[in-house]
Amino acid sequence: MSDLTPLRLVWLGLAGLGLAAAFGASAVPRGASEIIALIALGIWCLVETMVRRNWWALATLPAMFFGAGFALPLYLFIRSRRIE
């Protein structure tokens, strides 16, 4: 049985895109690293919200319009609180 779940394949695919962006592959547009990071954060936020039922974490999704530098720390702040 394979350990590669669909979610793990998504992470691996995004990592491959990020690597291509880091090396400036011609098929990857400029600014792609930020977009890839935001996609990964959005998926992570949704999956974690479904698992942990931490509905406040969904506030991260609109925060992503301000960039990963704002959304990721906000998500980690919300995620680190005690869930009741």
N, C-alpha and C positions, 0 to 999 in steps of 0.2 A: 504494500500500500504506500502511495506517495505522500510525502509530507507537504507537498505543494498544493495548498488550498487556493481557491480562487482569490481570496484576499491577499495571500502571500505572493501570488503571481502579479497582482496589481502593484504591490510594493516593489517587486523586482522590475517590472516594466517601467515604473516611474524612476527607479534608480538608474536604469539604462538610459532613459531620456535625459536625466540629470547629468549623467556622465557625458553623453553626446553634447549637451549644452556647454559643459565645462571645457570641452576640447574644441568648441566652436565649429561643430559639424555644419556644413552648408545647409542641410535640410532643417536645422533647428533655428528659429528666429531669435533675434536679440531679446533679452529680457525673459527668455524661456525658463531660466532657473527659478525666478520668482513665481512664475505661473505654476511650474511643476511643484514647488514647495507648497503653494496655496492649495493645489489639488490634493496633495497628500494630506495636508492638515485638514481639509474639508472632509475627506473620506474618513480619516482617523476620528475626527470629532463626531461624525454621524455614527460610526460603528461603536465607539465608546459610549455614546449617549444611549444607544439601544441596549447595550450590555449593562451599564451601570445605572440607567434611568436618572442620570444627572441632567435634567432638562435645561438647567441654566447654561450648560456648555454650548447649547445651540446659539447663544449670543455671539459666539465666535464667528458664525457664518457671515452675518452682515459686517462684522469687524474686519473681515478679509479684504473689503474694498479699500481699506487704508494700508494694506500690505501685510506681509508675513511678520515684519518687525513689531507690529502692534498685535496682530491676531494670535500669534503663538504664545507670547507671554500672557496675554489675557486668558487664553485657553488653559494654560498651566496654572494660572492663579485660580480660575474657577474649578478646575479639576482637583486641585490640592485641598479644597475645603472638605470638611467632614460631611458625608451624606447621611441624612437622617431617615 
